[in-house]
Amino acid sequence: MNQMVVTPLSDALGAEVTGIDAANLDEATFGRLRDALHDNIVVVVRGQALSPAAQTHFARRFGEIQYHINSEYKMEDQPEVLILSTEIVDGKNVGIPDAGSDWHSDHSYVERPTAYTILQSVIVPKVGGDTEWTNMVKAYETLDDDLKARIQGLVGIHSFNRTRNPRMTRPTRHENPEAYFAERSPPDSFHPMVRTHPATGRKALFISPRFTIGILDLDDAEAQPLLDELFAHIANRDLVYHHNWRPGDLVMWDNRQTLHLACGGVKPPEVRRMHRTTVQGEIPF
């Protein structure tokens, strides 16, 4: 093992990595894996079977663990791991059933958003449950010069509170969505709409339909049409990688350079279960 091979997955972004055991990487191979992640934005490591403890240990090699605000879906004996699952036991969701249902970058609604997300497939349905990522570096690079000039120096307003976002629907599984989101939403965060990657120096758009609700110091009459224009641009399919999960996939992505979307479509009694760990990043600049 640890004869690492990196193979591109699409023209947009993404690479498949084979020949490694993520639970037992020497420092040199781990460094190559991290570099491949920075270069390709999304990395799919095939044939893994990390226990929750091993996944947590692997994530910590990238940095400090970041905990999700939905504490009820953290693994009881391994709270660093968040359960994403369509399973229902005794009438209750085992994990978050609809996580990632809109384009977003993880935890952009806090001061120090997620740098890296690591997601391991545990149960893969026969149909549905795919995930997509879009390349926010290319999204920025392919803006016309006038639009680049318009957004230079602008700051996006990010909020977890779905009820404050006119682009979002209210999930039906919450009896009182207003109370649910008001109770657990942290204060708004403010991030540059174009951020710089600390390792590569590349610039990327840093906005999302899910969490970016406005632009600092701009009236909504000006801010919302500008956001709509940018959101339409990042939906370009030439920027997107579509992933069909396999058992044993360990997928990691760099949230500073991409948005992701859970495609849904899992039909009961089929089940989709994933284990997620996230690594805290720096204050965007």
C-alpha positions in Angstrom: 0.0 0.0 0.0 0.8 3.7 -0.1 1.9 3.5 -3.7 -0.3 6.5 -4.4 -1.7 7.0 -7.9 -3.7 10.1 -8.8 -6.1 10.1 -11.7 -8.3 13.0 -12.8 -12.0 12.4 -12.6 -13.3 15.3 -14.8 -12.2 18.4 -16.7 -13.9 20.5 -14.0 -12.3 19.2 -10.8 -11.7 16.1 -8.9 -9.2 13.2 -8.8 -9.3 9.5 -7.8 -6.6 8.3 -5.5 -5.8 4.6 -5.4 -3.0 2.6 -3.7 -3.2 4.0 -0.2 -4.6 3.1 3.2 -5.8 6.4 4.6 -5.6 5.0 8.2 -1.9 4.2 7.8 -0.2 6.9 5.8 3.5 7.9 6.3 4.2 11.6 6.4 5.5 11.8 2.9 2.4 10.1 1.4 0.1 12.2 3.5 1.8 15.3 2.2 1.3 14.1 -1.4 -2.4 13.4 -0.6 -2.8 16.9 0.8 -1.1 18.5 -2.2 -3.4 16.4 -4.5 -6.4 17.8 -2.6 -5.3 21.4 -3.0 -4.6 20.9 -6.7 -7.7 18.9 -7.5 -10.1 20.4 -4.9 -12.0 17.0 -4.5 -10.2 13.7 -3.9 -11.9 10.3 -4.0 -9.9 7.6 -2.2 -11.3 4.2 -3.1 -11.5 1.0 -1.0 -11.4 2.4 2.5 -13.1 1.2 5.7 -12.1 3.6 8.4 -13.8 3.2 11.8 -15.2 6.4 13.3 -12.1 6.7 15.5 -9.7 6.1 12.6 -11.6 8.7 10.5 -11.3 11.2 13.3 -7.6 10.5 13.6 -7.2 10.9 9.9 -9.1 14.2 9.9 -6.9 15.6 12.7 -3.9 15.2 10.5 -5.3 18.1 8.5 -6.0 20.4 11.5 -8.5 21.1 14.3 -11.8 19.3 14.2 -14.8 21.5 13.6 -18.1 20.4 15.3 -21.5 20.8 13.7 -24.2 22.8 15.5 -26.7 19.9 15.0 -25.4 18.1 18.1 -28.2 15.5 18.1 -26.7 13.9 15.0 -23.2 13.6 16.3 -22.0 10.0 16.9 -22.6 9.4 20.6 -19.2 7.8 21.4 -17.3 9.7 18.7 -18.8 13.3 18.5 -16.2 14.4 16.0 -18.2 12.3 13.5 -21.5 13.7 12.2 -24.0 11.1 10.8 -25.7 11.9 7.5 -28.4 9.2 7.0 -31.9 8.5 5.7 -32.4 5.8 8.4 -35.3 6.2 10.7 -35.4 4.2 14.0 -38.4 4.4 16.4 -39.8 7.2 14.3 -36.6 9.4 14.6 -33.9 10.3 12.2 -30.6 8.5 13.0 -28.7 11.3 11.1 -29.4 14.4 9.1 -31.5 13.1 6.2 -31.3 16.1 3.9 -27.8 17.5 4.6 -26.3 19.5 1.7 -29.6 19.8 -0.2 -28.6 23.2 -1.5 -25.2 24.4 -3.0 -22.9 25.5 -0.1 -19.5 25.5 1.5 -19.4 23.9 4.9 -19.8 26.2 7.9 -19.4 29.4 5.9 -21.8 30.9 8.5 -19.1 31.1 11.2 -16.0 33.3 11.5 -13.6 30.4 10.6 -15.4 28.3 8.0 -14.4 24.7 7.3 -11.2 24.1 5.4 -11.6 20.4 4.7 -14.5 18.0 4.8 -14.0 14.2 4.9 -17.0 12.0 4.0 -17.0 8.2 4.1 -19.7 6.0 2.5 -21.1 3.5 5.0 -24.3 2.4 3.3 -24.8 3.2 -0.4 -28.2 2.9 -2.0 -28.8 1.3 -5.4 -30.3 4.5 -6.8 -29.9 8.1 -5.7 -27.6 9.7 -3.1 -25.1 11.2 -5.5 -23.1 14.4 -4.7 -21.9 17.2 -7.0 -19.1 19.8 -6.5 -18.5 23.0 -8.5 -15.1 24.6 -9.1 -15.2 28.1 -7.5 -11.7 28.9 -8.7 -12.7 28.4 -12.3 -16.0 30.2 -11.5 -14.1 33.3 -10.5 -11.6 33.0 -13.4 -14.4 32.8 -16.0 -16.2 35.9 -14.8 -16.0 38.8 -17.3 -13.7 41.6 -16.3 -16.5 44.0 -15.5 -18.1 41.6 -13.1 -14.8 40.9 -11.4 -14.4 44.6 -10.9 -17.9 45.0 -9.4 -17.3 42.3 -6.8 -13.7 43.4 -5.9 -13.6 44.1 -2.2 -17.2 43.2 -1.5 -18.1 41.2 1.6 -20.9 38.6 1.7 -23.2 38.1 4.6 -23.6 34.4 5.6 -26.3 32.9 7.8 -27.3 29.4 8.9 -30.9 30.6 9.4 -32.8 29.2 6.4 -35.9 31.3 7.2 -33.9 34.5 6.5 -32.9 33.4 3.0 -35.5 34.1 0.3 -33.9 31.5 -2.0 -34.5 28.6 0.5 -37.5 26.5 1.3 -38.3 25.6 4.9 -37.8 21.9 5.6 -41.0 20.1 6.5 -39.3 17.8 9.1 -39.1 20.8 11.5 -42.4 21.5 13.3 -41.5 25.2 13.8 -38.7 26.2 11.3 -38.6 29.8 12.6 -38.0 28.6 16.1 -35.6 25.8 15.1 -33.3 28.1 13.1 -33.5 31.1 15.5 -32.5 28.9 18.4 -29.4 27.4 16.9 -28.2 30.0 14.4 -25.0 31.7 15.4 -24.5 35.5 14.6 -24.0 36.3 10.9 -20.5 36.0 9.5 -18.9 38.3 7.0 -16.5 37.0 4.4 -14.9 38.4 1.2 -16.8 37.4 -1.9 -13.4 36.6 -3.5 -11.1 34.7 -1.2 -7.4 33.7 -1.5 -6.3 30.1 -0.8 -3.5 30.1 1.9 -1.6 27.3 0.3 -2.0 27.8 -3.5 -2.6 31.6 -3.6 -5.5 30.9 -6.1 -8.6 33.2 -5.9 -12.1 31.7 -5.7 -15.6 33.0 -5.4 -16.8 32.5 -1.8 -20.6 32.7 -1.8 -23.4 30.2 -1.9 -27.1 30.1 -2.4 -27.6 28.3 0.9 -25.7 30.6 3.3 -25.0 33.9 1.5 -28.1 36.1 2.2 -26.8 39.6 1.3 -23.8 41.8 0.7 -22.4 44.1 3.4 -23.1 47.8 2.9 -25.3 47.2 -0.2 -29.1 47.5 -0.3 -30.9 44.4 -1.3 -32.2 46.2 -4.4 -28.6 46.0 -5.7 -27.2 43.1 -3.7 -29.7 40.4 -4.6 -29.6 40.8 -8.4 -25.8 40.7 -8.2 -25.9 37.5 -6.1 -28.5 36.0 -8.6 -26.1 36.7 -11.5 -23.2 35.1 -9.7 -25.3 32.1 -8.6 -26.4 31.6 -12.2 -22.8 31.6 -13.3 -21.6 29.0 -10.8 -24.4 26.6 -11.9 -22.6 26.2 -15.3 -22.3 22.4 -15.8 -18.8 22.9 -17.2 -17.7 23.7 -13.6 -19.3 20.6 -12.0 -18.1 17.1 -11.1 -20.9 14.5 -10.4 -20.0 11.7 -8.1 -21.7 8.3 -7.9 -20.8 6.8 -4.6 -19.3 3.3 -4.2 -19.0 1.3 -1.0 -15.6 2.2 0.6 -15.3 5.7 -0.9 -13.6 8.2 1.3 -14.1 11.6 -0.3 -12.5 14.8 0.9 -12.8 18.3 -0.5 -11.4 21.8 0.0 -14.3 24.1 1.0 -12.2 27.2 0.2 -12.3 26.3 -3.5 -15.7 24.5 -4.0 -19.4 24.3 -3.2 -21.1 21.0 -3.0 -24.7 19.6 -3.3 -26.4 16.4 -2.2 -28.5 15.3 -5.1 -31.0 13.3 -3.0 -33.3 10.8 -4.7 -33.0 7.9 -2.2 -36.3 6.0 -2.1 -37.3 4.0 1.0 -36.6 1.3 2.0 -33.2 2.0 0.4 -30.8 3.7 2.9 -27.9 6.2 2.4 -25.5 6.6 5.4 -22.3 8.7 5.5 -19.9 9.6 8.2 -18.6 13.2 8.1 -15.7 14.9 9.8 -14.8 18.6 9.2 -11.6 20.5 9.8 -11.6 24.1 10.8 -10.0 26.7 8.5 -8.6 30.2 8.8 -10.5 33.5 8.7 -11.0 34.0 4.9 -9.0 36.7 3.3 
